[in-house]
Amino acid sequence: MEFELYYETTGVSIDTRKIEKNNLFICLKGNNFNGNDFVIQALEKGAKYVISDDIKNKKIKNVILVENSLKYLQNLANYHRNKFDIPIIGITGTNGKTTTKELVSIVLSQKYNTLFTEGNLNNHIGVPLTLLKLKKNHEIAVIEMGANKPGDIKELVDITQPTHGIVTNMGKAHLEGFISFDGVQRTKSEMYDFLSKNNSTIFYNEDDEILKSNLINHKINLIPYSSNFDSYIKGKLISMTPYIKMEWKHQEYQSPIIESKMIGSYNYYNFLAAICIGKFFGVENEKINHAISNYEPSNNRSQIEKTENNLIILDAYNANPTSMKNAIESFNSMEAENKLLILGDMFELGADSIEEHKRIIELTKTLKLKTLFVGEHFYNINEKSDSLFFKNKDEIKSYLSKNRPNNNLILLKASRGIGLETIKDIL
């Protein structure tokens, strides 16, 4: 009965600033807010019902008291999801999951009415909110799932119950929560565990030895893509100048050379994942090619901007040891007369932070790349090198305003909190 109330409303809201008439308002709690304090405000703004887990709201009209509002949201989402007999594709991974989600969604939208995760709403709140947007006219759904600690993916797949899934990769990220890389692998493999147990389909990168090692016990319904094997989809990375040019093959079909609007060899595999899933679901070859060649990244993810003096690769949305290493190696392989790396700290690495930052410094030395490092983690290491180290974005802004690079290909890569995107205007 409690869940059926949802179908009398116009949708779920968790923020009174965005509430719409006849919404179901669910009171969630965080470190700096408590939705239970806004029950009256929610009703005044037009909420039809309010879900609260605070006894003080029990006697207010149209308030339904539950034991835990967050669990109610998650259980409601699962209840709603189970009304739909459509393919639901779960996507997780250390790096590339948001870009892969975008690419897969654009490809599938060429044939199907597709629901997909907006932005990066991929956690224990965002996933349920996405599932609750499922409508009768949706034919397929693409749900992104993020993880910061063990058990996160299990929680999300139990709510979502995907029929198909993909782990883009397993790398070093959020080590503060996972404790170790083994913890990362175990958590990401929770996607494989669910899909295998339910006889569902797994798409995977056959070139990735780490993924393959985690699939040893999951031999059913595997759909691979790769460059080096005769996979379901076989791709070829042709060049990066700096945009990716590639082609792909499926059985007798050989694609033309596709010129994309994305950079980075790591994004090549995101393309292959989208092609693989699109082909599996019967999207026409030409429509797949059209979708991936016209996709443009946003939100500081592998964006290219031409300034008056330089060509900037802006990849300052997120960073971890794996994505940083991949970005540096890909940048090193790009063709340009003058190159400059501007790298910022990587967050949430816990006890491994110093060692992982040292490895990045050593990599730039080995590749002999001119580098400017930003942030306290890099600054506190400050090993003898030809590189320059700055405590924060203000320090490097001051330096760059007096020492402006000219005619350079420049990569900006850092965790979001460093704010590297703010320095592009002086480049």
Secondary structure, DSSP 8 states (H G I E B T S, - for coil): -TTGGGGGSS-EES-GGG--TT-EEE--B-SS-BGGGGHHHHHHTT-SEEEE--GGGTTSTTEEE-S-HHHHHHHHHHHHHTT--S-EEEEE-SSSHHHHHHHHHHHHTTTS-EEE--TT--STTHHHHHHTT--TT--EEEEE---SSTTHHHHHHHHH--SEEEE----S--HHHHSSHHHHHHHHHHHHHHHHHTT-EEEEETT-HHHHHHTTT--SSEEEEESSS--SEEEEEEEESSEEEEEEEETTEE---EEEEEE-HHHHHHHHHHHHHHHHTT--HHHHHHHHHH----TTSSEEEE-SS-EEEEE-S---HHHHHHHHHHHHHS--SSEEEEEE---S-GGGHHHHHHHHHHHHHHTT--EEEESHHHHHH--SSSSEEESSHHHHHHHHHHS---S-EEEEE--GGG-GGGGGGG-
